[in-house]
Amino acid sequence: MLNIDCPYCGPRAESEYRCGGESLIQRPALDCSDAEWADYLYTRNNPKGVHIERWHHVHGCGMWFNAARSTVTHQIFATWGMTDPVPELPE
Ligand SMILES: [Zn+2]
């Protein structure tokens, strides 16, 4: 089981969280093409390595935050608030 460090509550068990998928996805402009909109809705990265994800502390403070997690080892390198700048991360 992962031990995830909520930026608001501190370290808690993975069972208190729900993953919301990839984070830092930019919404396209309102006049974008159908292909750009479809890409925004359905295309996600699936890297082997560090992945930036949204996590919800659903059984805790109820806040959403970002986490940088390795998809290979599940190691979490950093967690930060949704409006905070992205910290330095490994490649
Ligand atoms: Zn929390």
PDB file of the backbone (N, CA, C, O) and the ligand in Angstrom, with CONECT records:
HET     ZN  A 101       1
ATOM      1  N   MET A   1       0.844  -1.190   0.000  1.00  0.00           N
ATOM      2  CA  MET A   1       0.000   0.000   0.000  1.00  0.00           C
ATOM      3  C   MET A   1       0.880   1.240   0.000  1.00  0.00           C
ATOM      4  O   MET A   1       1.896   1.310   0.692  1.00  0.00           O
ATOM      5  N   LEU A   2       0.460   2.215  -0.794  1.00  0.00           N
ATOM      6  CA  LEU A   2       1.191   3.485  -0.850  1.00  0.00           C
ATOM      7  C   LEU A   2       0.889   4.309   0.389  1.00  0.00           C
ATOM      8  O   LEU A   2      -0.185   4.206   0.980  1.00  0.00           O
ATOM      9  N   ASN A   3       1.855   5.124   0.767  1.00  0.00           N
ATOM     10  CA  ASN A   3       1.664   6.117   1.809  1.00  0.00           C
ATOM     11  C   ASN A   3       1.799   7.467   1.105  1.00  0.00           C
ATOM     12  O   ASN A   3       2.896   7.855   0.703  1.00  0.00           O
ATOM     13  N   ILE A   4       0.685   8.178   0.960  1.00  0.00           N
ATOM     14  CA  ILE A   4       0.655   9.403   0.177  1.00  0.00           C
ATOM     15  C   ILE A   4       0.637  10.603   1.104  1.00  0.00           C
ATOM     16  O   ILE A   4      -0.127  10.650   2.069  1.00  0.00           O
ATOM     17  N   ASP A   5       1.495  11.581   0.797  1.00  0.00           N
ATOM     18  CA  ASP A   5       1.646  12.766   1.633  1.00  0.00           C
ATOM     19  C   ASP A   5       0.695  13.857   1.136  1.00  0.00           C
ATOM     20  O   ASP A   5       1.014  14.585   0.197  1.00  0.00           O
ATOM     21  N   CYS A   6      -0.469  13.964   1.771  1.00  0.00           N
ATOM     22  CA  CYS A   6      -1.411  15.028   1.415  1.00  0.00           C
ATOM     23  C   CYS A   6      -0.761  16.369   1.785  1.00  0.00           C
ATOM     24  O   CYS A   6      -0.256  16.513   2.899  1.00  0.00           O
ATOM     25  N   PRO A   7      -0.763  17.361   0.866  1.00  0.00           N
ATOM     26  CA  PRO A   7      -0.130  18.646   1.204  1.00  0.00           C
ATOM     27  C   PRO A   7      -0.845  19.368   2.337  1.00  0.00           C
ATOM     28  O   PRO A   7      -0.296  20.318   2.895  1.00  0.00           O
ATOM     29  N   TYR A   8      -2.052  18.946   2.690  1.00  0.00           N
ATOM     30  CA  TYR A   8      -2.827  19.631   3.733  1.00  0.00           C
ATOM     31  C   TYR A   8      -2.885  18.843   5.038  1.00  0.00           C
ATOM     32  O   TYR A   8      -2.996  19.440   6.109  1.00  0.00           O
ATOM     33  N   CYS A   9      -2.813  17.512   4.970  1.00  0.00           N
ATOM     34  CA  CYS A   9      -2.971  16.660   6.157  1.00  0.00           C
ATOM     35  C   CYS A   9      -1.698  15.917   6.551  1.00  0.00           C
ATOM     36  O   CYS A   9      -1.559  15.494   7.698  1.00  0.00           O
ATOM     37  N   GLY A  10      -0.776  15.756   5.619  1.00  0.00           N
ATOM     38  CA  GLY A  10       0.405  14.935   5.890  1.00  0.00           C
ATOM     39  C   GLY A  10       0.212  13.526   5.371  1.00  0.00           C
ATOM     40  O   GLY A  10      -0.758  13.254   4.663  1.00  0.00           O
ATOM     41  N   PRO A  11       1.134  12.613   5.717  1.00  0.00           N
ATOM     42  CA  PRO A  11       1.081  11.253   5.176  1.00  0.00           C
ATOM     43  C   PRO A  11      -0.135  10.476   5.666  1.00  0.00           C
ATOM     44  O   PRO A  11      -0.460  10.477   6.853  1.00  0.00           O
ATOM     45  N   ARG A  12      -0.804   9.808   4.712  1.00  0.00           N
ATOM     46  CA  ARG A  12      -1.963   8.966   5.028  1.00  0.00           C
ATOM     47  C   ARG A  12      -1.925   7.749   4.106  1.00  0.00           C
ATOM     48  O   ARG A  12      -1.234   7.751   3.087  1.00  0.00           O
ATOM     49  N   ALA A  13      -2.665   6.726   4.471  1.00  0.00           N
ATOM     50  CA  ALA A  13      -2.722   5.488   3.686  1.00  0.00           C
ATOM     51  C   ALA A  13      -3.426   5.728   2.348  1.00  0.00           C
ATOM     52  O   ALA A  13      -4.328   6.559   2.240  1.00  0.00           O
ATOM     53  N   GLU A  14      -2.994   4.987   1.349  1.00  0.00           N
ATOM     54  CA  GLU A  14      -3.555   5.087  -0.002  1.00  0.00           C
ATOM     55  C   GLU A  14      -5.075   4.892   0.000  1.00  0.00           C
ATOM     56  O   GLU A  14      -5.775   5.467  -0.834  1.00  0.00           O
ATOM     57  N   SER A  15      -5.582   4.087   0.928  1.00  0.00           N
ATOM     58  CA  SER A  15      -7.017   3.792   0.950  1.00  0.00           C
ATOM     59  C   SER A  15      -7.866   5.034   1.233  1.00  0.00           C
ATOM     60  O   SER A  15      -9.081   4.997   1.035  1.00  0.00           O
ATOM     61  N   GLU A  16      -7.256   6.135   1.693  1.00  0.00           N
ATOM     62  CA  GLU A  16      -8.004   7.371   1.941  1.00  0.00           C
ATOM     63  C   GLU A  16      -8.165   8.213   0.674  1.00  0.00           C
ATOM     64  O   GLU A  16      -8.862   9.227   0.695  1.00  0.00           O
ATOM     65  N   TYR A  17      -7.525   7.804  -0.432  1.00  0.00           N
ATOM     66  CA  TYR A  17      -7.461   8.636  -1.631  1.00  0.00           C
ATOM     67  C   TYR A  17      -8.140   7.968  -2.817  1.00  0.00           C
ATOM     68  O   TYR A  17      -8.354   6.755  -2.837  1.00  0.00           O
ATOM     69  N   ARG A  18      -8.469   8.782  -3.792  1.00  0.00           N
ATOM     70  CA  ARG A  18      -8.887   8.302  -5.111  1.00  0.00           C
ATOM     71  C   ARG A  18      -8.053   9.063  -6.137  1.00  0.00           C
ATOM     72  O   ARG A  18      -7.856  10.273  -6.026  1.00  0.00           O
ATOM     73  N   CYS A  19      -7.571   8.330  -7.132  1.00  0.00           N
ATOM     74  CA  CYS A  19      -6.799   8.959  -8.197  1.00  0.00           C
ATOM     75  C   CYS A  19      -7.752   9.525  -9.241  1.00  0.00           C
ATOM     76  O   CYS A  19      -8.706   8.862  -9.648  1.00  0.00           O
ATOM     77  N   GLY A  20      -7.490  10.745  -9.667  1.00  0.00           N
ATOM     78  CA  GLY A  20      -8.334  11.406 -10.656  1.00  0.00           C
ATOM     79  C   GLY A  20      -7.723  11.442 -12.036  1.00  0.00           C
ATOM     80  O   GLY A  20      -8.210  12.164 -12.906  1.00  0.00           O
ATOM     81  N   GLY A  21      -6.667  10.681 -12.258  1.00  0.00           N
ATOM     82  CA  GLY A  21      -6.056  10.621 -13.580  1.00  0.00           C
ATOM     83  C   GLY A  21      -5.010  11.698 -13.790  1.00  0.00           C
ATOM     84  O   GLY A  21      -4.560  12.358 -12.854  1.00  0.00           O
ATOM     85  N   GLU A  22      -4.642  11.849 -15.049  1.00  0.00           N
ATOM     86  CA  GLU A  22      -3.575  12.780 -15.410  1.00  0.00           C
ATOM     87  C   GLU A  22      -3.940  14.214 -15.029  1.00  0.00           C
ATOM     88  O   GLU A  22      -5.099  14.618 -15.120  1.00  0.00           O
ATOM     89  N   SER A  23      -2.939  14.968 -14.605  1.00  0.00           N
ATOM     90  CA  SER A  23      -3.143  16.364 -14.216  1.00  0.00           C
ATOM     91  C   SER A  23      -2.422  17.286 -15.190  1.00  0.00           C
ATOM     92  O   SER A  23      -1.735  16.829 -16.102  1.00  0.00           O
ATOM     93  N   LEU A  24      -2.583  18.557 -14.990  1.00  0.00           N
ATOM     94  CA  LEU A  24      -1.931  19.615 -15.767  1.00  0.00           C
ATOM     95  C   LEU A  24      -2.369  19.586 -17.233  1.00  0.00           C
ATOM     96  O   LEU A  24      -1.584  19.919 -18.121  1.00  0.00           O
ATOM     97  N   ILE A  25      -3.599  19.195 -17.485  1.00  0.00           N
ATOM     98  CA  ILE A  25      -4.145  19.186 -18.840  1.00  0.00           C
ATOM     99  C   ILE A  25      -4.760  20.553 -19.109  1.00  0.00           C
ATOM    100  O   ILE A  25      -5.616  21.017 -18.356  1.00  0.00           O
ATOM    101  N   GLN A  26      -4.324  21.185 -20.169  1.00  0.00           N
ATOM    102  CA  GLN A  26      -4.800  22.527 -20.503  1.00  0.00           C
ATOM    103  C   GLN A  26      -6.057  22.443 -21.364  1.00  0.00           C
ATOM    104  O   GLN A  26      -6.066  21.774 -22.397  1.00  0.00           O
ATOM    105  N   ARG A  27      -7.119  23.124 -20.933  1.00  0.00           N
ATOM    106  CA  ARG A  27      -8.360  23.179 -21.705  1.00  0.00           C
ATOM    107  C   ARG A  27      -8.129  24.056 -22.935  1.00  0.00           C
ATOM    108  O   ARG A  27      -7.590  25.156 -22.809  1.00  0.00           O
ATOM    109  N   PRO A  28      -8.527  23.591 -24.127  1.00  0.00           N
ATOM    110  CA  PRO A  28      -8.317  24.394 -25.339  1.00  0.00           C
ATOM    111  C   PRO A  28      -9.265  25.598 -25.380  1.00  0.00           C
ATOM    112  O   PRO A  28     -10.225  25.672 -24.613  1.00  0.00           O
ATOM    113  N   ALA A  29      -8.986  26.515 -26.266  1.00  0.00           N
ATOM    114  CA  ALA A  29      -9.832  27.699 -26.446  1.00  0.00           C
ATOM    115  C   ALA A  29     -11.210  27.283 -26.952  1.00  0.00           C
ATOM    116  O   ALA A  29     -11.371  26.198 -27.510  1.00  0.00           O
ATOM    117  N   LEU A  30     -12.196  28.144 -26.756  1.00  0.00           N
ATOM    118  CA  LEU A  30     -13.564  27.812 -27.147  1.00  0.00           C
ATOM    119  C   LEU A  30     -13.719  27.639 -28.655  1.00  0.00           C
ATOM    120  O   LEU A  30     -14.613  26.924 -29.108  1.00  0.00           O
ATOM    121  N   ASP A  31     -12.859  28.287 -29.434  1.00  0.00           N
ATOM    122  CA  ASP A  31     -12.958  28.178 -30.894  1.00  0.00           C
ATOM    123  C   ASP A  31     -12.063  27.069 -31.456  1.00  0.00           C
ATOM    124  O   ASP A  31     -11.699  27.110 -32.631  1.00  0.00           O
ATOM    125  N   CYS A  32     -11.709  26.090 -30.639  1.00  0.00           N
ATOM    126  CA  CYS A  32     -10.844  25.004 -31.117  1.00  0.00           C
ATOM    127  C   CYS A  32     -11.619  24.082 -32.056  1.00  0.00           C
ATOM    128  O   CYS A  32     -12.847  24.126 -32.127  1.00  0.00           O
ATOM    129  N   SER A  33     -10.879  23.257 -32.765  1.00  0.00           N
ATOM    130  CA  SER A  33     -11.504  22.305 -33.690  1.00  0.00           C
ATOM    131  C   SER A  33     -12.082  21.120 -32.908  1.00  0.00           C
ATOM    132  O   SER A  33     -11.778  20.933 -31.730  1.00  0.00           O
ATOM    133  N   ASP A  34     -12.917  20.328 -33.578  1.00  0.00           N
ATOM    134  CA  ASP A  34     -13.470  19.129 -32.951  1.00  0.00           C
ATOM    135  C   ASP A  34     -12.360  18.153 -32.574  1.00  0.00           C
ATOM    136  O   ASP A  34     -12.438  17.489 -31.540  1.00  0.00           O
ATOM    137  N   ALA A  35     -11.325  18.065 -33.413  1.00  0.00           N
ATOM    138  CA  ALA A  35     -10.219  17.156 -33.126  1.00  0.00           C
ATOM    139  C   ALA A  35      -9.458  17.598 -31.872  1.00  0.00           C
ATOM    140  O   ALA A  35      -9.073  16.769 -31.047  1.00  0.00           O
ATOM    141  N   GLU A  36      -9.247  18.914 -31.738  1.00  0.00           N
ATOM    142  CA  GLU A  36      -8.560  19.427 -30.539  1.00  0.00           C
ATOM    143  C   GLU A  36      -9.403  19.174 -29.289  1.00  0.00           C
ATOM    144  O   GLU A  36      -8.868  18.822 -28.237  1.00  0.00           O
ATOM    145  N   TRP A  37     -10.712  19.351 -29.403  1.00  0.00           N
ATOM    146  CA  TRP A  37     -11.597  19.111 -28.262  1.00  0.00           C
ATOM    147  C   TRP A  37     -11.612  17.626 -27.885  1.00  0.00           C
ATOM    148  O   TRP A  37     -11.562  17.283 -26.704  1.00  0.00           O
ATOM    149  N   ALA A  38     -11.681  16.752 -28.888  1.00  0.00           N
ATOM    150  CA  ALA A  38     -11.649  15.311 -28.635  1.00  0.00           C
ATOM    151  C   ALA A  38     -10.325  14.907 -27.991  1.00  0.00           C
ATOM    152  O   ALA A  38     -10.295  14.069 -27.090  1.00  0.00           O
ATOM    153  N   ASP A  39      -9.238  15.507 -28.457  1.00  0.00           N
ATOM    154  CA  ASP A  39      -7.931  15.226 -27.871  1.00  0.00           C
ATOM    155  C   ASP A  39      -7.907  15.643 -26.402  1.00  0.00           C
ATOM    156  O   ASP A  39      -7.378  14.924 -25.555  1.00  0.00           O
ATOM    157  N   TYR A  40      -8.479  16.801 -26.108  1.00  0.00           N
ATOM    158  CA  TYR A  40      -8.554  17.284 -24.726  1.00  0.00           C
ATOM    159  C   TYR A  40      -9.363  16.323 -23.848  1.00  0.00           C
ATOM    160  O   TYR A  40      -8.990  16.050 -22.707  1.00  0.00           O
ATOM    161  N   LEU A  41     -10.470  15.816 -24.388  1.00  0.00           N
ATOM    162  CA  LEU A  41     -11.349  14.960 -23.598  1.00  0.00           C
ATOM    163  C   LEU A  41     -10.802  13.550 -23.398  1.00  0.00           C
ATOM    164  O   LEU A  41     -10.940  12.977 -22.317  1.00  0.00           O
ATOM    165  N   TYR A  42     -10.176  12.982 -24.445  1.00  0.00           N
ATOM    166  CA  TYR A  42      -9.911  11.548 -24.428  1.00  0.00           C
ATOM    167  C   TYR A  42      -8.451  11.123 -24.475  1.00  0.00           C
ATOM    168  O   TYR A  42      -8.144   9.990 -24.105  1.00  0.00           O
ATOM    169  N   THR A  43      -7.544  11.979 -24.913  1.00  0.00           N
ATOM    170  CA  THR A  43      -6.161  11.552 -25.070  1.00  0.00           C
ATOM    171  C   THR A  43      -5.392  11.826 -23.778  1.00  0.00           C
ATOM    172  O   THR A  43      -5.375  12.949 -23.275  1.00  0.00           O
ATOM    173  N   ARG A  44      -4.768  10.794 -23.260  1.00  0.00           N
ATOM    174  CA  ARG A  44      -3.971  10.928 -22.040  1.00  0.00           C
ATOM    175  C   ARG A  44      -2.612  10.289 -22.257  1.00  0.00           C
ATOM    176  O   ARG A  44      -2.464   9.339 -23.027  1.00  0.00           O
ATOM    177  N   ASN A  45      -1.617  10.835 -21.556  1.00  0.00           N
ATOM    178  CA  ASN A  45      -0.287  10.258 -21.579  1.00  0.00           C
ATOM    179  C   ASN A  45      -0.279   8.991 -20.730  1.00  0.00           C
ATOM    180  O   ASN A  45      -1.022   8.881 -19.755  1.00  0.00           O
ATOM    181  N   ASN A  46       0.560   8.048 -21.106  1.00  0.00           N
ATOM    182  CA  ASN A  46       0.731   6.821 -20.332  1.00  0.00           C
ATOM    183  C   ASN A  46       2.227   6.512 -20.289  1.00  0.00           C
ATOM    184  O   ASN A  46       2.680   5.519 -20.859  1.00  0.00           O
ATOM    185  N   PRO A  47       2.998   7.380 -19.598  1.00  0.00           N
ATOM    186  CA  PRO A  47       4.449   7.247 -19.664  1.00  0.00           C
ATOM    187  C   PRO A  47       4.973   6.092 -18.799  1.00  0.00           C
ATOM    188  O   PRO A  47       4.334   5.661 -17.840  1.00  0.00           O
ATOM    189  N   LYS A  48       6.136   5.623 -19.173  1.00  0.00           N
ATOM    190  CA  LYS A  48       6.884   4.714 -18.307  1.00  0.00           C
ATOM    191  C   LYS A  48       7.874   5.592 -17.568  1.00  0.00           C
ATOM    192  O   LYS A  48       8.928   5.950 -18.093  1.00  0.00           O
ATOM    193  N   GLY A  49       7.519   5.931 -16.350  1.00  0.00           N
ATOM    194  CA  GLY A  49       8.339   6.859 -15.574  1.00  0.00           C
ATOM    195  C   GLY A  49       7.450   7.795 -14.778  1.00  0.00           C
ATOM    196  O   GLY A  49       6.380   7.407 -14.310  1.00  0.00           O
ATOM    197  N   VAL A  50       7.905   9.037 -14.629  1.00  0.00           N
ATOM    198  CA  VAL A  50       7.180   9.998 -13.798  1.00  0.00           C
ATOM    199  C   VAL A  50       5.906  10.454 -14.504  1.00  0.00           C
ATOM    200  O   VAL A  50       5.927  10.838 -15.674  1.00  0.00           O
ATOM    201  N   HIS A  51       4.795  10.402 -13.768  1.00  0.00           N
ATOM    202  CA  HIS A  51       3.485  10.792 -14.280  1.00  0.00           C
ATOM    203  C   HIS A  51       2.870  11.766 -13.283  1.00  0.00           C
ATOM    204  O   HIS A  51       2.846  11.498 -12.082  1.00  0.00           O
ATOM    205  N   ILE A  52       2.370  12.900 -13.782  1.00  0.00           N
ATOM    206  CA  ILE A  52       1.723  13.880 -12.909  1.00  0.00           C
ATOM    207  C   ILE A  52       0.238  13.545 -12.852  1.00  0.00           C
ATOM    208  O   ILE A  52      -0.437  13.507 -13.880  1.00  0.00           O
ATOM    209  N   GLU A  53      -0.260  13.305 -11.656  1.00  0.00           N
ATOM    210  CA  GLU A  53      -1.645  12.868 -11.477  1.00  0.00           C
ATOM    211  C   GLU A  53      -2.375  13.769 -10.493  1.00  0.00           C
ATOM    212  O   GLU A  53      -1.766  14.431  -9.653  1.00  0.00           O
ATOM    213  N   ARG A  54      -3.713  13.774 -10.623  1.00  0.00           N
ATOM    214  CA  ARG A  54      -4.557  14.451  -9.643  1.00  0.00           C
ATOM    215  C   ARG A  54      -5.005  13.392  -8.634  1.00  0.00           C
ATOM    216  O   ARG A  54      -5.386  12.285  -9.014  1.00  0.00           O
ATOM    217  N   TRP A  55      -4.957  13.739  -7.356  1.00  0.00           N
ATOM    218  CA  TRP A  55      -5.436  12.835  -6.312  1.00  0.00           C
ATOM    219  C   TRP A  55      -6.417  13.592  -5.434  1.00  0.00           C
ATOM    220  O   TRP A  55      -6.266  14.790  -5.194  1.00  0.00           O
ATOM    221  N   HIS A  56      -7.418  12.877  -4.963  1.00  0.00           N
ATOM    222  CA  HIS A  56      -8.460  13.449  -4.116  1.00  0.00           C
ATOM    223  C   HIS A  56      -8.390  12.759  -2.761  1.00  0.00           C
ATOM    224  O   HIS A  56      -8.476  11.534  -2.674  1.00  0.00           O
ATOM    225  N   HIS A  57      -8.234  13.551  -1.706  1.00  0.00           N
ATOM    226  CA  HIS A  57      -8.205  12.981  -0.357  1.00  0.00           C
ATOM    227  C   HIS A  57      -9.648  12.827   0.114  1.00  0.00           C
ATOM    228  O   HIS A  57     -10.133  13.566   0.972  1.00  0.00           O
ATOM    229  N   VAL A  58     -10.308  11.847  -0.476  1.00  0.00           N
ATOM    230  CA  VAL A  58     -11.760  11.691  -0.324  1.00  0.00           C
ATOM    231  C   VAL A  58     -12.157  11.306   1.107  1.00  0.00           C
ATOM    232  O   VAL A  58     -13.216  11.721   1.579  1.00  0.00           O
ATOM    233  N   HIS A  59     -11.336  10.529   1.796  1.00  0.00           N
ATOM    234  CA  HIS A  59     -11.647  10.138   3.182  1.00  0.00           C
ATOM    235  C   HIS A  59     -10.779  10.921   4.161  1.00  0.00           C
ATOM    236  O   HIS A  59     -10.402  10.407   5.214  1.00  0.00           O
ATOM    237  N   GLY A  60     -10.467  12.150   3.813  1.00  0.00           N
ATOM    238  CA  GLY A  60      -9.666  13.030   4.669  1.00  0.00           C
ATOM    239  C   GLY A  60     -10.185  14.443   4.547  1.00  0.00           C
ATOM    240  O   GLY A  60     -11.345  14.712   4.858  1.00  0.00           O
ATOM    241  N   CYS A  61      -9.335  15.348   4.097  1.00  0.00           N
ATOM    242  CA  CYS A  61      -9.701  16.764   4.030  1.00  0.00           C
ATOM    243  C   CYS A  61     -10.606  17.093   2.842  1.00  0.00           C
ATOM    244  O   CYS A  61     -11.203  18.169   2.804  1.00  0.00           O
ATOM    245  N   GLY A  62     -10.716  16.183   1.871  1.00  0.00           N
ATOM    246  CA  GLY A  62     -11.572  16.428   0.718  1.00  0.00           C
ATOM    247  C   GLY A  62     -10.925  17.282  -0.360  1.00  0.00           C
ATOM    248  O   GLY A  62     -11.586  17.649  -1.332  1.00  0.00           O
ATOM    249  N   MET A  63      -9.659  17.604  -0.209  1.00  0.00           N
ATOM    250  CA  MET A  63      -8.968  18.469  -1.175  1.00  0.00           C
ATOM    251  C   MET A  63      -8.370  17.650  -2.315  1.00  0.00           C
ATOM    252  O   MET A  63      -7.997  16.490  -2.143  1.00  0.00           O
ATOM    253  N   TRP A  64      -8.289  18.285  -3.484  1.00  0.00           N
ATOM    254  CA  TRP A  64      -7.581  17.735  -4.636  1.00  0.00           C
ATOM    255  C   TRP A  64      -6.166  18.284  -4.628  1.00  0.00           C
ATOM    256  O   TRP A  64      -5.940  19.417  -4.204  1.00  0.00           O
ATOM    257  N   PHE A  65      -5.222  17.497  -5.087  1.00  0.00           N
ATOM    258  CA  PHE A  65      -3.834  17.955  -5.205  1.00  0.00           C
ATOM    259  C   PHE A  65      -3.146  17.167  -6.312  1.00  0.00           C
ATOM    260  O   PHE A  65      -3.677  16.179  -6.818  1.00  0.00           O
ATOM    261  N   ASN A  66      -1.955  17.626  -6.676  1.00  0.00           N
ATOM    262  CA  ASN A  66      -1.153  16.942  -7.693  1.00  0.00           C
ATOM    263  C   ASN A  66      -0.123  16.049  -7.020  1.00  0.00           C
ATOM    264  O   ASN A  66       0.349  16.337  -5.920  1.00  0.00           O
ATOM    265  N   ALA A  67       0.211  14.977  -7.691  1.00  0.00           N
ATOM    266  CA  ALA A  67       1.269  14.091  -7.229  1.00  0.00           C
ATOM    267  C   ALA A  67       2.092  13.647  -8.432  1.00  0.00           C
ATOM    268  O   ALA A  67       1.544  13.368  -9.499  1.00  0.00           O
ATOM    269  N   ALA A  68       3.400  13.582  -8.257  1.00  0.00           N
ATOM    270  CA  ALA A  68       4.299  13.039  -9.278  1.00  0.00           C
ATOM    271  C   ALA A  68       4.655  11.628  -8.850  1.00  0.00           C
ATOM    272  O   ALA A  68       5.358  11.431  -7.859  1.00  0.00           O
ATOM    273  N   ARG A  69       4.165  10.635  -9.604  1.00  0.00           N
ATOM    274  CA  ARG A  69       4.335   9.227  -9.242  1.00  0.00           C
ATOM    275  C   ARG A  69       5.030   8.475 -10.365  1.00  0.00           C
ATOM    276  O   ARG A  69       4.751   8.698 -11.543  1.00  0.00           O
ATOM    277  N   SER A  70       5.927   7.592  -9.992  1.00  0.00           N
ATOM    278  CA  SER A  70       6.563   6.727 -10.981  1.00  0.00           C
ATOM    279  C   SER A  70       5.598   5.604 -11.338  1.00  0.00           C
ATOM    280  O   SER A  70       5.090   4.915 -10.453  1.00  0.00           O
ATOM    281  N   THR A  71       5.343   5.417 -12.630  1.00  0.00           N
ATOM    282  CA  THR A  71       4.460   4.336 -13.053  1.00  0.00           C
ATOM    283  C   THR A  71       5.173   2.988 -13.013  1.00  0.00           C
ATOM    284  O   THR A  71       4.536   1.949 -13.191  1.00  0.00           O
ATOM    285  N   VAL A  72       6.472   2.991 -12.782  1.00  0.00           N
ATOM    286  CA  VAL A  72       7.248   1.758 -12.707  1.00  0.00           C
ATOM    287  C   VAL A  72       7.327   1.267 -11.263  1.00  0.00           C
ATOM    288  O   VAL A  72       7.063   0.096 -10.991  1.00  0.00           O
ATOM    289  N   THR A  73       7.691   2.158 -10.334  1.00  0.00           N
ATOM    290  CA  THR A  73       7.922   1.766  -8.942  1.00  0.00           C
ATOM    291  C   THR A  73       6.805   2.218  -8.002  1.00  0.00           C
ATOM    292  O   THR A  73       6.752   1.768  -6.858  1.00  0.00           O
ATOM    293  N   HIS A  74       5.930   3.082  -8.451  1.00  0.00           N
ATOM    294  CA  HIS A  74       4.860   3.698  -7.652  1.00  0.00           C
ATOM    295  C   HIS A  74       5.400   4.692  -6.620  1.00  0.00           C
ATOM    296  O   HIS A  74       4.642   5.196  -5.791  1.00  0.00           O
ATOM    297  N   GLN A  75       6.704   4.974  -6.667  1.00  0.00           N
ATOM    298  CA  GLN A  75       7.266   5.964  -5.752  1.00  0.00           C
ATOM    299  C   GLN A  75       6.658   7.333  -6.058  1.00  0.00           C
ATOM    300  O   GLN A  75       6.563   7.736  -7.217  1.00  0.00           O
ATOM    301  N   ILE A  76       6.255   8.028  -5.021  1.00  0.00           N
ATOM    302  CA  ILE A  76       5.723   9.380  -5.187  1.00  0.00           C
ATOM    303  C   ILE A  76       6.838  10.356  -4.848  1.00  0.00           C
ATOM    304  O   ILE A  76       7.357  10.361  -3.732  1.00  0.00           O
ATOM    305  N   PHE A  77       7.205  11.193  -5.836  1.00  0.00           N
ATOM    306  CA  PHE A  77       8.332  12.101  -5.677  1.00  0.00           C
ATOM    307  C   PHE A  77       7.931  13.407  -5.015  1.00  0.00           C
ATOM    308  O   PHE A  77       8.735  14.007  -4.301  1.00  0.00           O
ATOM    309  N   ALA A  78       6.714  13.855  -5.236  1.00  0.00           N
ATOM    310  CA  ALA A  78       6.270  15.125  -4.663  1.00  0.00           C
ATOM    311  C   ALA A  78       4.751  15.194  -4.722  1.00  0.00           C
ATOM    312  O   ALA A  78       4.120  14.573  -5.578  1.00  0.00           O
ATOM    313  N   THR A  79       4.178  15.950  -3.810  1.00  0.00           N
ATOM    314  CA  THR A  79       2.762  16.312  -3.859  1.00  0.00           C
ATOM    315  C   THR A  79       2.677  17.813  -3.649  1.00  0.00           C
ATOM    316  O   THR A  79       3.469  18.384  -2.899  1.00  0.00           O
ATOM    317  N   TRP A  80       1.712  18.460  -4.313  1.00  0.00           N
ATOM    318  CA  TRP A  80       1.564  19.901  -4.171  1.00  0.00           C
ATOM    319  C   TRP A  80       0.135  20.313  -4.513  1.00  0.00           C
ATOM    320  O   TRP A  80      -0.583  19.594  -5.208  1.00  0.00           O
ATOM    321  N   GLY A  81      -0.261  21.468  -4.018  1.00  0.00           N
ATOM    322  CA  GLY A  81      -1.614  21.971  -4.225  1.00  0.00           C
ATOM    323  C   GLY A  81      -1.891  22.262  -5.684  1.00  0.00           C
ATOM    324  O   GLY A  81      -0.962  22.483  -6.461  1.00  0.00           O
ATOM    325  N   MET A  82      -3.165  22.264  -6.070  1.00  0.00           N
ATOM    326  CA  MET A  82      -3.557  22.424  -7.471  1.00  0.00           C
ATOM    327  C   MET A  82      -3.095  23.752  -8.070  1.00  0.00           C
ATOM    328  O   MET A  82      -2.856  23.824  -9.275  1.00  0.00           O
ATOM    329  N   THR A  83      -2.966  24.798  -7.264  1.00  0.00           N
ATOM    330  CA  THR A  83      -2.559  26.102  -7.796  1.00  0.00           C
ATOM    331  C   THR A  83      -1.101  26.415  -7.509  1.00  0.00           C
ATOM    332  O   THR A  83      -0.618  27.489  -7.869  1.00  0.00           O
ATOM    333  N   ASP A  84      -0.391  25.497  -6.866  1.00  0.00           N
ATOM    334  CA  ASP A  84       1.029  25.706  -6.564  1.00  0.00           C
ATOM    335  C   ASP A  84       1.883  25.400  -7.789  1.00  0.00           C
ATOM    336  O   ASP A  84       1.473  24.613  -8.643  1.00  0.00           O
ATOM    337  N   PRO A  85       3.064  26.008  -7.890  1.00  0.00           N
ATOM    338  CA  PRO A  85       3.945  25.689  -9.007  1.00  0.00           C
ATOM    339  C   PRO A  85       4.456  24.247  -8.932  1.00  0.00           C
ATOM    340  O   PRO A  85       4.568  23.669  -7.850  1.00  0.00           O
ATOM    341  N   VAL A  86       4.760  23.682 -10.096  1.00  0.00           N
ATOM    342  CA  VAL A  86       5.286  22.316 -10.167  1.00  0.00           C
ATOM    343  C   VAL A  86       6.704  22.313  -9.581  1.00  0.00           C
ATOM    344  O   VAL A  86       7.544  23.109 -10.000  1.00  0.00           O
ATOM    345  N   PRO A  87       6.974  21.433  -8.623  1.00  0.00           N
ATOM    346  CA  PRO A  87       8.331  21.368  -8.046  1.00  0.00           C
ATOM    347  C   PRO A  87       9.308  20.698  -9.012  1.00  0.00           C
ATOM    348  O   PRO A  87       8.909  20.144 -10.036  1.00  0.00           O
ATOM    349  N   GLU A  88      10.583  20.758  -8.669  1.00  0.00           N
ATOM    350  CA  GLU A  88      11.611  20.059  -9.453  1.00  0.00           C
ATOM    351  C   GLU A  88      11.353  18.564  -9.351  1.00  0.00           C
ATOM    352  O   GLU A  88      11.168  18.030  -8.257  1.00  0.00           O
ATOM    353  N   LEU A  89      11.341  17.888 -10.506  1.00  0.00           N
ATOM    354  CA  LEU A  89      11.048  16.452 -10.533  1.00  0.00           C
ATOM    355  C   LEU A  89      12.120  15.712 -11.311  1.00  0.00           C
ATOM    356  O   LEU A  89      12.755  16.294 -12.190  1.00  0.00           O
ATOM    357  N   PRO A  90      12.335  14.428 -11.003  1.00  0.00           N
ATOM    358  CA  PRO A  90      13.250  13.634 -11.822  1.00  0.00           C
ATOM    359  C   PRO A  90      12.640  13.366 -13.184  1.00  0.00           C
ATOM    360  O   PRO A  90      11.423  13.455 -13.350  1.00  0.00           O
ATOM    361  N   GLU A  91      13.471  13.041 -14.157  1.00  0.00           N
ATOM    362  CA  GLU A  91      12.980  12.763 -15.527  1.00  0.00           C
ATOM    363  C   GLU A  91      12.160  11.512 -15.564  1.00  0.00           C
ATOM    364  O   GLU A  91      11.670  11.127 -16.626  1.00  0.00           O
TER     365      GLU A  91
HETATM  366 ZN    ZN A 101      -5.793  15.827   3.100  1.00  0.00          ZN2+
END
